[in-house]
Amino acid sequence: MPAYREMTVALIRDRKDADAVEVAFSESARFYKVLRQNPKFEKILEHLRGAKEKKDSVRVLADFPEGDVIEDAQEVTSR
C-alpha cells in the first residue's frame, strides 16, 4: 500500500529545459523530482505551489519509500 508523507515545501525549482521540476522540503535535505512525463504533472505542481504559497503541508507520494521521484501530491484537508 502506498504511503503518503506530510511535508512542507521549501523550494520549487522549475527550469523549462529540464525533464523534471525539483522540489525541496523542510523535512529533508535532498531534492525530489516531479517528472514532466507524469500524467498528473500539472496537478501535482498545483498542489505543491499552493502549499508553498499558503505555508501549509502537502501529502506527498514518492516512487518508493526512500525514493526521490514524486508520483502524487495532495492537499492536507484535516488537522
C-alpha positions as CSV (number, residue, x, y, z in Angstrom):
1,M,0.0,0.0,0.0
2,P,1.4,3.4,-0.9
3,A,2.3,5.7,1.9
4,Y,2.0,9.4,1.7
5,R,4.2,11.7,3.8
6,E,3.2,15.1,5.1
7,M,5.9,17.6,4.1
8,T,6.4,21.3,3.9
9,V,7.5,22.8,0.6
10,A,10.7,24.9,1.0
11,L,11.6,25.4,-2.7
12,I,10.4,24.7,-6.2
13,R,13.0,24.9,-9.0
14,D,11.3,24.8,-12.4
15,R,13.8,25.0,-15.3
16,K,11.8,24.8,-18.6
17,D,14.6,22.9,-20.3
18,A,14.8,20.2,-17.7
19,D,12.8,16.9,-17.8
20,A,11.7,17.4,-14.2
21,V,10.9,20.1,-11.6
22,E,13.0,19.9,-8.5
23,V,11.3,20.3,-5.1
24,A,12.9,20.7,-1.6
25,F,11.1,20.1,1.6
26,S,11.8,21.5,5.1
27,E,11.8,17.9,6.5
28,S,14.5,16.6,4.1
29,A,18.0,17.7,3.0
30,R,17.6,16.3,-0.5
31,F,15.9,17.4,-3.7
32,Y,12.9,15.5,-5.0
33,K,11.7,15.5,-8.7
34,V,8.3,15.7,-10.4
35,L,8.8,14.3,-13.8
36,R,7.2,16.2,-16.7
37,Q,6.1,12.8,-18.2
38,N,3.9,12.1,-15.2
39,P,0.3,12.3,-16.3
40,K,-0.5,14.1,-13.0
41,F,2.4,16.6,-13.5
42,E,0.2,19.8,-13.7
43,K,-2.0,18.8,-10.7
44,I,1.0,17.8,-8.6
45,L,2.7,21.1,-9.3
46,E,-0.6,23.0,-8.5
47,H,-0.7,21.3,-5.1
48,L,3.0,21.9,-4.3
49,R,2.8,25.6,-5.3
50,G,-0.4,26.1,-3.4
51,A,1.0,24.6,-0.2
52,K,4.2,26.7,-0.6
53,E,2.2,29.8,-1.1
54,K,0.0,29.1,2.0
55,K,3.0,27.9,4.0
56,D,1.0,24.7,4.6
57,S,1.8,21.0,4.4
58,V,1.2,18.8,1.5
59,R,0.8,15.0,1.3
60,V,3.5,13.5,-1.0
61,L,3.8,10.0,-2.5
62,A,7.3,9.1,-3.7
63,D,8.0,6.3,-6.2
64,F,9.2,4.1,-3.3
65,P,9.6,4.6,0.5
66,E,13.0,6.3,0.2
67,G,12.6,7.4,-3.4
68,D,13.1,10.9,-4.7
69,V,10.5,10.9,-7.6
70,I,7.2,12.4,-6.6
71,E,4.3,10.4,-8.1
72,D,1.4,12.3,-6.4
73,A,0.7,15.2,-4.1
74,Q,-2.5,16.1,-2.3
75,E,-3.7,18.9,-0.1
76,V,-3.8,18.3,3.6
77,T,-7.5,18.5,4.4
78,S,-7.7,17.7,8.1
79,R,-5.6,18.7,11.1
